[in-house]
């Protein structure tokens, strides 16, 4: 049995084909396309009083910014920068959304 290779490990197989995954069971495959996945995660969870300019600039160029923001709004993400919006900005967006729904009723 010369030339026979042992089977590849599941981790190796996943690494080889990860870029081909379009969606997954959690619906969060879009996160792999986020520019934040190529940056220091701490940038997107700044300490109080720290500038949010850099993470917002990264988000502004991100191809999944809108999906990211919608995820944060739909799931009540209470911390961090999501879709170029801070937690406080997202709270205002949700309040506006509730106000508009109430006015339409």
HELIX and SHEET records of a PDB file:
HELIX    1   1 UNK A   10  UNK A   17  1                                   8    
HELIX    2   2 UNK A   18  UNK A   20  5                                   3    
HELIX    3   3 UNK A   29  UNK A   33  5                                   5    
HELIX    4   4 UNK A   35  UNK A   38  5                                   4    
HELIX    5   5 UNK A   41  UNK A   44  5                                   4    
HELIX    6   6 UNK A   53  UNK A   60  1                                   8    
HELIX    7   7 UNK A   65  UNK A   75  1                                  11    
HELIX    8   8 UNK A   87  UNK A  104  1                                  18    
END                                                                             
